[in-house]
Amino acid sequence: GCPLVRDVFELTGDFCRVPKRKCHRHYCWEKLRRAEVDLERVRVWYKLDELFEQERNVRAAMTNRAGLLALMLHQTIQHDPLTTDLRSAR
């Protein structure tokens, strides 16, 4: 039978005991329940897609960090041969 709810969304754990053909109160409840399950699946797929996108971004950031081009572009060059300390004078 149809699962009974309290306050629209809170499941009680009880079920409608009236035969399906005679119950006019819970008409087509199976279709509504399938729609709820499908909606929950879509939400999970959307969340999974977001997590895959975040993982891809993190992996791309990690790959770009240790690249040779990054090392070459961010290298400190000592222009004055007499200066050995390259830190700022703060």
PyMOL commands that set and color helices and strands:
alter all, ss='L'
color gray80, all
select helices_A, chain A and resi 29-65+68-73
alter helices_A, ss='H'
color red, helices_A
select strands_A, chain A and resi 3-6+10-15
alter strands_A, ss='S'
color yellow, strands_A
deselect
rebuild
show_as cartoon
